[in-house]
């Protein structure tokens, strides 16, 4: 049986062409948390052979989005910041783990840690702030 959180993620990610194009997959989801993953391809590296920072942010942002929307209400990012700690290289599988830290009213705060799969190496730390739009997530829901 599919959990409500999995159903919300399916609806949202089913309409997310950017995450699909990047090969970002959902690994796990629960109330206020999510795990996504992406393998760094040759077309994702910069001139120095490192994964482009925007793409590291993208895998974190997708985990953030899934975690925010896990409660069944359309929720969007207000802002985020990211700290890069290590370079990711072609072939690395990046795993982004998002966790809700706090919330008040329609605002939430989430932390996302991006690691290199198979190690405890932290590639980046991301903090996002979300805003609920108050619209229930249903098939075809739009922000």
FILUM-118623 format. One record per residue (C-alpha): residue in three letters; z, x, y. Coordinates in nm, 3 decimals, padded with zeros to 5 digits, always signed. Layout:
// FILUM-118623
Ala  Z  X  Y
...
***
This chain:
// FILUM-118623
Unk  +00.000  +00.000  +00.000
Unk  -00.089  +00.124  +00.349
Unk  +00.197  +00.155  +00.599
Unk  +00.167  -00.001  +00.946
Unk  +00.152  +00.350  +01.094
Unk  -00.138  +00.444  +00.865
Unk  -00.322  +00.126  +00.964
Unk  -00.273  +00.197  +01.335
Unk  -00.403  +00.553  +01.284
Unk  -00.702  +00.426  +01.085
Unk  -00.800  +00.186  +01.363
Unk  -00.761  +00.445  +01.640
Unk  -00.920  +00.739  +01.457
Unk  -01.204  +00.518  +01.334
Unk  -01.317  +00.497  +01.697
Unk  -01.245  +00.863  +01.784
Unk  -01.583  +01.038  +01.785
Unk  -01.440  +01.358  +01.938
Unk  -01.182  +01.417  +01.663
Unk  -01.443  +01.331  +01.399
Unk  -01.692  +01.579  +01.548
Unk  -01.426  +01.852  +01.541
Unk  -01.337  +01.777  +01.178
Unk  -00.978  +01.683  +01.262
Unk  -00.813  +01.500  +00.975
Unk  -00.493  +01.301  +00.944
Unk  -00.248  +01.460  +00.700
Unk  +00.056  +01.238  +00.749
Unk  +00.192  +00.969  +00.981
Unk  +00.518  +00.781  +01.025
Unk  +00.712  +00.619  +01.307
Unk  +00.688  +00.854  +01.605
Unk  +00.540  +01.142  +01.408
Unk  +00.205  +01.264  +01.280
Unk  +00.039  +01.566  +01.124
Unk  -00.328  +01.651  +01.176
Unk  -00.537  +01.949  +01.069
Unk  -00.860  +02.122  +01.168
Unk  -01.045  +02.420  +01.023
Unk  -01.178  +02.661  +01.286
Unk  -01.557  +02.683  +01.248
Unk  -01.797  +02.951  +01.379
Unk  -01.905  +02.717  +01.661
Unk  -01.542  +02.685  +01.778
Unk  -01.478  +03.048  +01.869
Unk  -01.508  +03.207  +02.212
Unk  -01.671  +03.537  +02.307
Unk  -01.373  +03.733  +02.172
Unk  -01.378  +03.565  +01.831
Unk  -01.074  +03.345  +01.893
Unk  -01.068  +02.969  +01.866
Unk  -01.135  +02.819  +02.208
Unk  -00.802  +02.708  +02.359
Unk  -00.934  +02.361  +02.433
Unk  -00.996  +02.309  +02.063
Unk  -00.644  +02.420  +01.970
Unk  -00.529  +02.165  +02.227
Unk  -00.757  +01.904  +02.070
Unk  -00.595  +01.920  +01.726
Unk  -00.252  +01.898  +01.894
Unk  -00.366  +01.613  +02.119
Unk  -00.490  +01.415  +01.818
Unk  -00.153  +01.452  +01.643
Unk  +00.016  +01.347  +01.969
Unk  -00.212  +01.042  +01.998
Unk  -00.148  +00.931  +01.640
Unk  +00.229  +00.973  +01.679
Unk  +00.230  +00.781  +02.010
Unk  +00.028  +00.495  +01.866
Unk  +00.227  +00.475  +01.542
Unk  +00.442  +00.197  +01.687
Unk  +00.147  -00.042  +01.705
Unk  +00.094  -00.053  +02.082
Unk  -00.206  +00.110  +02.254
Unk  -00.065  +00.426  +02.412
Unk  -00.240  +00.698  +02.612
Unk  -00.153  +01.043  +02.743
Unk  -00.004  +01.078  +03.091
Unk  -00.024  +01.455  +03.069
Unk  +00.038  +01.751  +02.845
Unk  +00.097  +02.122  +02.862
Unk  +00.030  +02.382  +02.599
Unk  +00.155  +02.736  +02.542
Unk  -00.066  +02.961  +02.329
Unk  +00.130  +03.210  +02.120
Unk  -00.125  +03.352  +01.874
Unk  -00.502  +03.352  +01.849
Unk  -00.661  +03.137  +01.580
Unk  -00.971  +03.280  +01.412
Unk  -01.273  +03.141  +01.230
Unk  -01.167  +03.005  +00.891
Unk  -00.807  +02.935  +00.995
Unk  -00.686  +02.586  +00.914
Unk  -00.466  +02.470  +01.201
Unk  -00.194  +02.214  +01.132
Unk  -00.048  +02.018  +01.424
Unk  +00.288  +01.845  +01.371
Unk  +00.386  +01.592  +01.638
Unk  +00.735  +01.447  +01.681
Unk  +00.868  +01.196  +01.933
Unk  +01.156  +01.354  +02.126
Unk  +01.252  +01.072  +02.360
Unk  +01.132  +00.756  +02.524
Unk  +01.230  +00.510  +02.795
Unk  +01.044  +00.193  +02.883
Unk  +00.674  +00.259  +02.841
Unk  +00.702  +00.640  +02.855
Unk  +00.746  +00.878  +02.561
Unk  +00.786  +01.254  +02.524
Unk  +00.640  +01.430  +02.219
Unk  +00.642  +01.789  +02.097
Unk  +00.360  +01.925  +01.883
Unk  +00.371  +02.257  +01.700
Unk  +00.039  +02.405  +01.586
Unk  +00.068  +02.645  +01.294
Unk  -00.172  +02.844  +01.080
Unk  -00.173  +02.676  +00.737
Unk  -00.020  +02.889  +00.465
Unk  +00.209  +03.075  +00.702
Unk  +00.494  +03.007  +00.940
Unk  +00.292  +03.150  +01.230
Unk  +00.304  +02.929  +01.538
Unk  -00.031  +02.932  +01.720
Unk  +00.072  +02.698  +02.003
Unk  +00.343  +02.467  +02.133
Unk  +00.235  +02.146  +02.307
Unk  +00.443  +01.891  +02.498
Unk  +00.291  +01.555  +02.585
Unk  +00.403  +01.255  +02.784
Unk  +00.268  +00.917  +02.686
Unk  +00.231  +00.578  +02.850
Unk  +00.219  +00.252  +02.655
Unk  -00.036  +00.001  +02.785
Unk  +00.143  -00.292  +02.624
Unk  -00.162  -00.401  +02.418
Unk  -00.113  -00.444  +02.041
Unk  -00.330  -00.223  +01.821
Unk  -00.579  -00.442  +01.640
Unk  -00.927  -00.373  +01.500
Unk  -01.150  -00.312  +01.801
Unk  -00.855  -00.243  +02.038
Unk  -00.953  -00.040  +02.344
Unk  -00.740  +00.144  +02.601
***
